[in-house]
Amino acid sequence: MGGSVQILIAMVLYVAVVIAIGLFYAKRANESSDNYLIGGRKLGPWVTAMGAEASDMSGWLLMGLPGLAYWCGLSDAAWTAIGLGIGTYLNWLFVAKRLRKYSHVSGNAITIPDFFSNRFKEDKKVIMTIAALFILVFFSVYASSCFVTTGKLFSTLFGGKYVYMMIAGALFVIFYTFIGGFLAESASDFMQGVVMVFALTVVLITGISDAGGISAVIENAKSIPGFFDFFGIAQPTVVGGVQQIGQAGEPLFGEAGKYGWLTIISTLSWGLGYFGMPQVLLKFMAIEKPSELKLSRRIATVWVVISLTAAVAIGIIGRVRYPDAFLTQSTAEKIFILMSTNFFIPIFAGIVMAGILAATISSADSYLLIAASAFSKNIYKGIMKKDASDRQVLILSRITLIVISIIAIFIALDEKSVIFKVVSFAWAGFGATFGPLMLFSLFWKRTSRAGAIAGMISGGGMVFIWFFLIKPLGGIFGIYELLPAFVFSCIMIYVVSLLSKEPSKEIQDEFEYVKSLND
């Protein structure tokens, strides 16, 4: 039996288990839109923790982050990972419990736009509409990154044309999310979180052994200028985006670039994005008992630290072991696949490859489900047809899911897409649009409806302005767009709230009530 066939069999068996989970929960998902969209707030601590992190990390954890480390070394990938680790812990520590309680007290909100609208007691659903529209835009981009991942995975493993492989992977994700909803997504995310960390750990340990041990990896990595340096960065010598090869067959690098404190702060700001990530925040809202969030926080933090550390290390080991295997930043994101297929027998490699598929499915289904709910629940039922039946909302959720998927497929058609860059833009979008408002809504009583609107528009808008107009100027303006957009949104919320009318007594009393709640 050929190696590709064995890999395919292992992955098909994995997919069969995932589909079985979807079918198992299909009946409960169809009972109501609440069950379909938030699981009736019945998640346990382990499923909440693993589901939040697995749906958050996506295929970029196994492809994008190792690819970044392979291409330019330790600094960029490591500081990103450190920022994400800190952000994960702080989000679970400060936001999780307060949001779970507040979303329940404030009209039993089951989506993020619902919560913001209910928090400010809107009659005209302006906040809800703006939030839902931003979700539709950024999750279309996010879902496309998942489809790019499946395209690269399948085309590398089976030699098929990227576009066809990408569409095949997208169709599976769409089918799975379509039938199972939030419960299936959360239950399978738990399993996929286990598969992801298993895959990363196995490849890491085997890679260290294959490369001659940790000391050999470090010694070889240090031979590349700036590659194994927290305050420098390797600079591949490229022509037309392709790294050049020297006379001895080695990949060429220029002098190490500087990695200053402004760049470090910019990269660490990835952690700010967590405060605005709907796929994570929704898991906070769905746990059955707020008191169990402490256990969830510990599980999530440990999972993230292990996974991020392994992903960065795999990229470093990959460059040491296969220095000239990938000569563009886009193809560098296949290093995890190359190591897995070279290190293991095909059937076991297929199980490890299922880790990438697991990461992609667990994220894409979350993105599609939340985007679908933003339109069906918040725009259609919230604004266009307030008397819409629960059944109509459920049907429209699935129609919206398909439409968004088609848009995401079109975005993902470019085979040269760099997963890390696609994810970083969508991450900045959500972090700046919802992060500041979430923090102000939960912790500052004086936050006004006008301040909330100003914060979302300014944060989301600044991501586009900074990325397309300011960042290309370079220099100090070359920082990650999330940082300036997040700060600008905070300033706008604070200033506009102080300049606008104070929130009503009802809103302030509800804020104080939530604040006073005990476990």
VEXDREN-2710 file (C-alpha; in Angstrom, 1 decimal):
% VEXDREN-2710
k/r/px/py/pz
1/MET/0.0/0.0/0.0
2/GLY/1.5/3.4/-1.0
3/GLY/2.5/6.0/1.5
4/SER/-0.1/8.5/0.3
5/VAL/-2.8/6.0/0.5
6/GLN/-1.9/5.1/4.1
7/ILE/-1.9/8.8/5.0
8/LEU/-5.2/9.3/3.3
9/ILE/-6.7/6.3/5.2
10/ALA/-5.6/7.7/8.6
11/MET/-7.0/11.1/7.8
12/VAL/-10.3/9.7/6.5
13/LEU/-10.7/7.7/9.7
14/TYR/-10.2/10.9/11.7
15/VAL/-12.7/12.8/9.5
16/ALA/-15.2/10.0/10.0
17/VAL/-14.9/10.5/13.8
18/VAL/-15.5/14.2/13.4
19/ILE/-18.5/13.7/11.3
20/ALA/-19.9/11.2/13.8
21/ILE/-19.7/13.8/16.5
22/GLY/-21.5/16.3/14.2
23/LEU/-24.3/13.7/13.6
24/PHE/-24.5/12.9/17.3
25/TYR/-25.3/16.5/18.1
26/ALA/-27.4/17.3/15.1
27/LYS/-30.7/16.5/16.8
28/ARG/-29.9/18.8/19.8
29/ALA/-28.6/21.5/17.5
30/ASN/-31.9/21.5/15.6
31/GLU/-34.0/21.9/18.7
32/SER/-33.5/25.7/18.9
33/SER/-31.2/28.5/17.6
34/ASP/-29.8/28.8/21.2
35/ASN/-28.6/25.2/21.0
36/TYR/-27.3/25.7/17.5
37/LEU/-25.5/28.9/18.2
38/ILE/-24.3/28.6/21.9
39/GLY/-25.1/25.1/23.0
40/GLY/-27.7/26.2/25.6
41/ARG/-24.8/27.3/28.0
42/LYS/-24.1/23.7/28.9
43/LEU/-20.3/23.4/28.3
44/GLY/-18.0/21.9/30.9
45/PRO/-14.7/23.3/32.0
46/TRP/-12.5/21.0/29.8
47/VAL/-14.5/21.4/26.7
48/THR/-14.7/25.2/27.3
49/ALA/-10.9/25.5/27.7
50/MET/-9.9/23.2/24.9
51/GLY/-12.6/24.4/22.6
52/ALA/-11.7/28.1/23.0
53/GLU/-8.0/27.5/22.3
54/ALA/-8.4/25.0/19.5
55/SER/-10.9/27.2/17.7
56/ASP/-8.6/30.2/18.3
57/MET/-5.3/28.8/17.1
58/SER/-6.4/27.4/13.7
59/GLY/-4.1/26.0/11.1
60/TRP/-1.6/28.8/11.5
61/LEU/-0.4/27.2/14.7
62/LEU/0.9/24.1/12.8
63/MET/1.7/25.9/9.6
64/GLY/1.8/29.7/9.9
65/LEU/3.9/30.0/13.1
66/PRO/6.5/27.2/12.3
67/GLY/6.7/28.8/8.8
68/LEU/7.5/32.2/10.3
69/ALA/10.2/30.7/12.5
70/TYR/11.7/28.7/9.5
71/TRP/11.8/31.8/7.3
72/CYS/13.3/34.5/9.6
73/GLY/14.2/32.8/12.9
74/LEU/13.4/32.9/16.5
75/SER/12.6/36.6/17.3
76/ASP/9.4/37.3/15.4
77/ALA/7.8/33.9/16.1
78/ALA/8.9/33.8/19.8
79/TRP/7.7/37.3/20.7
80/THR/4.4/36.6/19.0
81/ALA/4.1/33.5/21.0
82/ILE/4.9/35.2/24.2
83/GLY/2.4/37.9/23.5
84/LEU/-0.3/35.3/22.8
85/GLY/0.5/33.4/26.0
86/ILE/0.2/36.4/28.2
87/GLY/-3.0/37.5/26.4
88/THR/-4.5/34.1/26.8
89/TYR/-3.9/34.1/30.6
90/LEU/-5.1/37.7/31.2
91/ASN/-8.3/37.1/29.1
92/TRP/-9.3/34.1/31.1
93/LEU/-8.4/35.8/34.4
94/PHE/-10.2/39.1/33.9
95/VAL/-12.8/38.8/31.1
96/ALA/-14.1/35.2/31.3
97/LYS/-16.1/35.2/34.5
98/ARG/-17.4/38.8/34.2
99/LEU/-18.6/38.2/30.7
100/ARG/-20.3/34.9/31.5
101/LYS/-22.3/36.6/34.3
102/TYR/-22.9/39.9/32.4
103/SER/-24.1/38.2/29.2
104/HIS/-26.6/36.1/31.2
105/VAL/-27.9/39.0/33.3
106/SER/-28.1/41.4/30.3
107/GLY/-30.9/39.8/28.3
108/ASN/-29.3/36.3/28.2
109/ALA/-27.2/37.3/25.2
110/ILE/-26.0/34.5/23.0
111/THR/-23.8/36.4/20.6
112/ILE/-21.2/39.1/21.0
113/PRO/-23.3/41.8/19.1
114/ASP/-26.3/40.7/21.3
115/PHE/-24.2/41.3/24.5
116/PHE/-23.0/44.8/23.4
117/SER/-26.5/45.8/22.4
118/ASN/-28.1/44.6/25.6
119/ARG/-25.3/46.1/27.7
120/PHE/-26.3/49.5/26.5
121/LYS/-30.1/48.9/26.4
122/GLU/-30.4/49.8/22.7
123/ASP/-33.8/50.6/21.1
124/LYS/-32.3/51.2/17.7
125/LYS/-29.8/48.4/17.2
126/VAL/-26.9/50.5/15.9
127/ILE/-24.2/48.8/18.0
128/MET/-25.6/45.4/17.1
129/THR/-25.5/46.2/13.4
130/ILE/-22.0/47.6/13.4
131/ALA/-20.7/44.6/15.4
132/ALA/-22.4/42.1/13.2
133/LEU/-21.0/43.7/10.0
134/PHE/-17.5/43.7/11.3
135/ILE/-17.9/40.1/12.3
136/LEU/-19.0/39.2/8.7
137/VAL/-16.0/41.1/7.2
138/PHE/-13.2/39.8/9.4
139/PHE/-14.5/36.2/9.7
140/SER/-14.7/35.9/5.9
141/VAL/-11.0/36.7/5.9
142/TYR/-10.4/34.3/8.9
143/ALA/-12.2/31.5/7.2
144/SER/-10.2/32.0/4.0
145/SER/-7.0/31.4/6.0
146/CYS/-8.4/28.0/7.1
147/PHE/-9.2/27.1/3.5
148/VAL/-5.7/28.1/2.4
149/THR/-4.4/25.8/5.1
150/THR/-6.4/22.8/3.8
151/GLY/-5.4/23.6/0.2
152/LYS/-1.7/23.6/1.1
153/LEU/-2.0/20.5/3.2
154/PHE/-3.9/18.4/0.6
155/SER/-1.9/19.6/-2.4
156/THR/1.4/18.8/-0.6
157/LEU/0.3/15.4/0.6
158/PHE/-1.6/14.1/-2.5
159/GLY/-0.1/16.2/-5.3
160/GLY/-3.4/17.6/-6.4
161/LYS/-3.9/21.1/-7.7
162/TYR/-4.1/23.6/-4.9
163/VAL/-7.4/25.1/-5.9
164/TYR/-9.2/21.8/-6.1
165/MET/-7.7/20.6/-2.8
166/MET/-8.7/23.9/-1.1
167/ILE/-12.3/23.6/-2.3
168/ALA/-12.5/20.0/-1.2
169/GLY/-11.3/20.9/2.3
170/ALA/-13.7/23.8/2.4
171/LEU/-16.7/21.7/1.5
172/PHE/-16.0/19.3/4.3
173/VAL/-15.8/22.1/6.9
174/ILE/-19.0/23.6/5.6
175/PHE/-20.9/20.3/5.7
176/TYR/-19.7/19.6/9.2
177/THR/-20.6/23.0/10.6
178/PHE/-23.9/22.9/8.7
179/ILE/-25.2/19.8/10.5
180/GLY/-23.8/20.0/14.0
181/GLY/-23.7/23.6/15.1
182/PHE/-22.1/24.9/18.3
183/LEU/-22.3/21.7/20.4
184/ALA/-20.7/19.6/17.7
185/GLU/-18.1/22.3/17.1
186/SER/-17.3/22.5/20.9
187/ALA/-17.2/18.7/21.4
188/SER/-15.0/18.1/18.4
189/ASP/-12.8/21.1/19.4
190/PHE/-11.9/19.3/22.6
191/MET/-10.8/16.2/20.6
192/GLN/-9.0/18.4/18.1
193/GLY/-7.2/20.3/20.8
194/VAL/-5.8/17.0/22.0
195/VAL/-4.8/15.9/18.5
196/MET/-3.1/19.3/17.9
197/VAL/-1.0/19.3/21.0
198/PHE/-0.1/15.6/20.4
199/ALA/1.0/16.3/16.8
200/LEU/3.1/19.2/17.8
201/THR/4.8/17.4/20.7
202/VAL/5.5/14.2/18.7
203/VAL/7.1/16.2/15.8
204/LEU/9.1/18.3/18.2
205/ILE/10.6/15.4/20.1
206/THR/11.3/13.4/17.0
207/GLY/12.8/16.5/15.3
208/ILE/15.2/17.2/18.2
209/SER/16.4/13.6/18.1
210/ASP/16.7/13.6/14.3
211/ALA/18.7/16.9/14.3
212/GLY/21.2/15.5/16.9
213/GLY/19.9/16.9/20.1
214/ILE/19.0/20.4/21.5
215/SER/22.6/21.6/21.7
216/ALA/23.2/20.7/18.0
217/VAL/20.0/22.5/17.0
218/ILE/21.0/25.7/18.8
219/GLU/24.6/25.6/17.5
220/ASN/23.4/25.2/13.9
221/ALA/20.7/27.8/14.3
222/LYS/23.3/30.3/15.6
223/SER/25.4/29.9/12.5
224/ILE/22.7/31.8/10.5
225/PRO/23.1/35.6/11.2
226/GLY/20.3/36.7/13.6
227/PHE/18.4/33.4/13.3
228/PHE/18.6/32.3/16.9
229/ASP/18.4/35.8/18.5
230/PHE/15.7/37.5/20.5
231/PHE/16.9/40.9/19.5
232/GLY/17.9/40.3/15.9
233/ILE/16.2/38.8/12.9
234/ALA/17.5/36.7/10.0
235/GLN/17.1/38.2/6.6
236/PRO/17.0/35.7/3.7
237/THR/18.6/37.0/0.5
238/VAL/15.6/37.0/-1.9
239/VAL/15.1/37.9/-5.5
240/GLY/11.5/38.1/-6.6
241/GLY/10.4/36.7/-3.3
242/VAL/12.6/33.6/-3.7
243/GLN/15.6/32.9/-1.4
244/GLN/18.9/32.5/-3.3
245/ILE/21.2/29.5/-3.1
246/GLY/25.0/29.9/-2.8
247/GLN/27.6/28.0/-4.8
248/ALA/27.9/25.4/-2.1
249/GLY/24.2/24.7/-2.2
250/GLU/23.4/26.6/1.0
251/PRO/20.5/29.1/1.3
252/LEU/21.8/32.7/1.5
253/PHE/21.2/35.2/4.3
254/GLY/22.1/38.8/4.6
255/GLU/23.4/40.6/7.7
256/ALA/21.1/40.2/10.8
257/GLY/18.4/42.8/11.1
258/LYS/17.8/44.7/14.3
259/TYR/14.8/43.7/16.4
260/GLY/14.3/46.8/18.7
261/TRP/12.0/47.5/21.6
262/LEU/9.3/49.1/19.4
263/THR/9.2/46.0/17.3
264/ILE/9.0/43.8/20.4
265/ILE/6.2/45.8/21.9
266/SER/4.4/45.7/18.5
267/THR/4.8/41.9/18.3
268/LEU/3.7/41.4/21.9
269/SER/0.6/43.3/21.1
270/TRP/-0.8/40.1/19.5
271/GLY/-1.9/39.4/23.1
272/LEU/-4.3/42.3/23.0
273/GLY/-6.3/40.6/20.3
274/TYR/-7.7/38.0/22.7
275/PHE/-10.0/40.6/24.4
276/GLY/-11.9/40.9/21.1
277/MET/-11.9/37.4/19.7
278/PRO/-15.6/36.3/19.3
279/GLN/-14.7/32.6/19.0
280/VAL/-13.0/32.7/22.4
281/LEU/-15.4/35.1/24.1
282/LEU/-18.4/33.0/23.0
283/LYS/-16.9/30.0/24.9
284/PHE/-16.8/32.1/28.0
285/MET/-20.5/32.8/27.6
286/ALA/-21.3/29.1/27.0
287/ILE/-19.8/27.5/30.1
288/GLU/-22.5/26.0/32.4
289/LYS/-21.0/27.2/35.7
290/PRO/-18.9/30.4/36.0
291/SER/-17.1/28.9/39.0
292/GLU/-15.5/26.3/36.7
293/LEU/-13.7/29.0/34.7
294/LYS/-10.7/28.9/37.1
295/LEU/-10.1/25.3/36.0
296/SER/-10.6/26.2/32.4
297/ARG/-8.1/29.0/32.7
298/ARG/-5.4/26.6/33.9
299/ILE/-6.1/24.1/31.2
300/ALA/-6.1/26.7/28.5
301/THR/-2.9/28.4/29.7
302/VAL/-1.0/25.1/29.9
303/TRP/-2.2/24.0/26.4
304/VAL/-1.2/27.3/24.8
305/VAL/2.3/27.4/26.4
306/ILE/3.1/23.9/25.2
307/SER/1.6/24.4/21.8
308/LEU/3.2/27.7/21.0
309/THR/6.6/26.6/22.3
310/ALA/6.5/23.5/20.2
311/ALA/5.3/25.3/17.0
312/VAL/8.2/27.9/17.2
313/ALA/10.8/25.2/18.0
314/ILE/9.6/23.0/15.0
315/GLY/10.2/26.0/12.7
316/ILE/13.8/26.4/14.0
317/ILE/14.5/22.7/13.8
318/GLY/13.1/22.5/10.4
319/ARG/15.5/25.2/9.0
320/VAL/18.4/23.4/10.7
321/ARG/17.4/20.0/9.3
322/TYR/16.1/21.0/5.9
323/PRO/17.8/24.4/5.2
324/ASP/17.0/24.7/1.5
325/ALA/13.7/22.8/1.3
326/PHE/11.5/25.9/1.1
327/LEU/12.7/29.1/-0.7
328/THR/9.6/31.4/-0.3
329/GLN/7.8/32.5/2.8
330/SER/4.6/30.9/1.5
331/THR/6.0/27.5/1.0
332/ALA/8.0/27.7/4.3
333/GLU/4.6/27.1/6.0
334/LYS/4.8/23.5/4.8
335/ILE/7.7/22.6/7.1
336/PHE/5.5/20.8/9.6
337/ILE/4.1/18.6/6.8
338/LEU/7.6/17.8/5.5
339/MET/9.0/16.9/8.9
340/SER/5.9/14.7/9.7
341/THR/6.1/12.8/6.4
342/ASN/9.8/12.3/6.6
343/PHE/10.0/11.2/10.3
344/PHE/7.1/8.8/10.5
345/ILE/5.7/5.8/8.7
346/PRO/2.8/6.8/6.5
347/ILE/-0.1/5.6/8.7
348/PHE/1.3/7.4/11.7
349/ALA/2.2/10.5/9.6
350/GLY/-1.5/10.6/8.6
351/ILE/-2.5/10.7/12.3
352/VAL/-0.1/13.6/12.8
353/MET/-1.4/15.3/9.6
354/ALA/-4.8/15.1/11.2
355/GLY/-3.5/17.6/13.6
356/ILE/-3.4/20.3/10.9
357/LEU/-6.8/19.2/9.7
358/ALA/-8.0/19.3/13.3
359/ALA/-6.7/22.8/13.8
360/THR/-8.3/24.0/10.6
361/ILE/-11.7/22.4/11.2
362/SER/-11.9/23.6/14.8
363/SER/-11.3/27.2/13.8
364/ALA/-13.2/27.3/10.5
365/ASP/-16.4/25.9/12.0
366/SER/-16.2/28.5/14.8
367/TYR/-15.7/31.4/12.4
368/LEU/-18.5/30.3/10.0
369/LEU/-20.9/29.7/12.9
370/ILE/-20.3/33.0/14.6
371/ALA/-20.5/34.9/11.3
372/ALA/-23.7/33.2/10.4
373/SER/-25.2/34.0/13.8
374/ALA/-24.2/37.7/13.4
375/PHE/-26.4/38.0/10.3
376/SER/-29.3/35.7/11.2
377/LYS/-29.7/36.5/14.9
378/ASN/-28.5/40.1/15.0
379/ILE/-29.3/41.7/11.7
380/TYR/-32.2/39.6/10.4
381/LYS/-34.1/38.9/13.6
382/GLY/-32.7/41.9/15.5
383/ILE/-33.5/44.5/12.8
384/MET/-35.0/43.3/9.6
385/LYS/-37.7/40.9/10.8
386/LYS/-38.2/41.1/14.6
387/ASP/-41.0/38.6/14.6
388/ALA/-39.0/35.9/12.8
389/SER/-39.5/32.4/14.2
390/ASP/-36.7/30.4/15.7
391/ARG/-36.9/28.0/12.8
392/GLN/-36.5/30.9/10.3
393/VAL/-33.4/32.1/12.2
394/LEU/-32.0/28.6/12.2
395/ILE/-32.5/28.2/8.4
396/LEU/-31.1/31.6/7.7
397/SER/-28.0/30.8/9.8
398/ARG/-27.2/27.9/7.5
399/ILE/-27.9/29.9/4.3
400/THR/-25.6/32.7/5.6
401/LEU/-22.9/30.1/6.5
402/ILE/-22.9/28.9/2.9
403/VAL/-22.7/32.4/1.5
404/ILE/-19.8/33.4/3.8
405/SER/-18.0/30.2/2.9
406/ILE/-18.2/31.0/-0.8
407/ILE/-16.7/34.4/-0.2
408/ALA/-13.9/32.9/1.9
409/ILE/-13.2/30.3/-0.9
410/PHE/-12.8/33.2/-3.4
411/ILE/-10.4/35.0/-1.0
412/ALA/-8.4/31.7/-0.6
413/LEU/-7.9/31.1/-4.4
414/ASP/-4.4/32.6/-4.3
415/GLU/-2.0/29.7/-3.7
416/LYS/0.8/32.2/-2.7
417/SER/-1.2/33.4/0.3
418/VAL/0.8/33.4/3.5
419/ILE/-1.4/32.0/6.2
420/PHE/0.4/34.0/9.0
421/LYS/-0.3/37.3/7.2
422/VAL/-3.9/36.6/6.5
423/VAL/-4.5/35.6/10.1
424/SER/-2.6/38.6/11.5
425/PHE/-4.9/41.1/9.7
426/ALA/-8.1/39.4/10.8
427/TRP/-6.7/39.1/14.3
428/ALA/-6.0/42.8/14.4
429/GLY/-9.4/43.5/13.1
430/PHE/-11.2/41.7/15.9
431/GLY/-8.8/42.8/18.6
432/ALA/-9.2/46.5/17.8
433/THR/-12.9/46.5/17.0
434/PHE/-14.1/44.5/20.0
435/GLY/-11.2/44.3/22.5
436/PRO/-11.3/47.8/23.9
437/LEU/-15.1/47.9/24.0
438/MET/-15.3/44.5/25.8
439/LEU/-12.9/45.7/28.5
440/PHE/-14.6/49.1/28.9
441/SER/-18.1/47.5/28.9
442/LEU/-17.1/45.0/31.6
443/PHE/-15.1/47.3/33.8
444/TRP/-16.1/51.0/33.4
445/LYS/-19.6/52.0/34.4
446/ARG/-19.3/55.3/32.7
447/THR/-19.0/53.8/29.2
448/SER/-21.7/55.3/27.0
449/ARG/-23.5/54.0/24.0
450/ALA/-21.9/56.8/21.9
451/GLY/-18.5/55.8/23.2
452/ALA/-19.1/52.2/22.3
453/ILE/-20.1/53.1/18.7
454/ALA/-17.1/55.4/18.4
455/GLY/-14.7/52.8/19.7
456/MET/-15.8/50.0/17.3
457/ILE/-15.8/52.2/14.2
458/SER/-12.4/53.9/15.1
459/GLY/-10.8/50.6/16.1
460/GLY/-11.9/48.6/13.1
461/GLY/-11.4/51.5/10.7
462/MET/-7.9/52.2/11.9
463/VAL/-6.8/48.6/11.2
464/PHE/-7.6/49.2/7.5
465/ILE/-6.1/52.7/7.5
466/TRP/-2.9/51.6/9.3
467/PHE/-2.4/48.4/7.2
468/PHE/-3.0/49.9/3.8
469/LEU/-1.9/53.6/4.1
470/ILE/0.4/54.1/7.1
471/LYS/2.3/50.8/7.5
472/PRO/3.8/50.9/4.0
473/LEU/5.7/54.1/5.0
474/GLY/8.0/51.8/7.1
475/GLY/10.2/52.9/9.9
476/ILE/8.3/53.5/13.2
477/PHE/5.1/53.2/11.2
478/GLY/5.9/49.6/10.3
479/ILE/4.5/48.3/13.6
480/TYR/1.7/45.7/13.8
481/GLU/-1.6/47.5/13.0
482/LEU/-3.3/46.0/16.1
483/LEU/-1.4/48.2/18.5
484/PRO/-2.2/51.7/17.2
485/ALA/-5.8/50.6/16.4
486/PHE/-6.3/49.2/19.9
487/VAL/-5.0/52.3/21.6
488/PHE/-6.9/54.7/19.3
489/SER/-10.2/52.8/20.0
490/CYS/-9.5/53.0/23.8
491/ILE/-9.0/56.8/23.5
492/MET/-12.2/57.2/21.5
493/ILE/-14.3/55.2/23.9
494/TYR/-13.0/57.2/26.9
495/VAL/-13.2/60.6/25.4
496/VAL/-16.6/60.2/23.6
497/SER/-18.1/58.6/26.8
498/LEU/-17.1/61.6/28.9
499/LEU/-18.4/64.0/26.3
500/SER/-21.7/62.2/25.8
501/LYS/-24.7/61.7/28.2
502/GLU/-24.1/59.5/31.2
503/PRO/-25.6/56.0/31.0
504/SER/-29.1/55.6/32.5
505/LYS/-29.6/54.5/36.0
506/GLU/-30.9/51.2/34.8
507/ILE/-27.6/50.5/32.9
508/GLN/-25.5/51.6/35.9
509/ASP/-27.5/49.5/38.4
510/GLU/-27.2/46.5/36.2
511/PHE/-23.4/47.1/36.0
512/GLU/-23.2/47.3/39.8
513/TYR/-25.3/44.1/40.2
514/VAL/-23.0/42.1/37.9
515/LYS/-20.0/43.5/39.8
516/SER/-21.5/42.3/43.1
517/LEU/-22.3/38.8/42.0
518/ASN/-20.4/36.0/43.8
519/ASP/-19.8/32.5/42.6
END
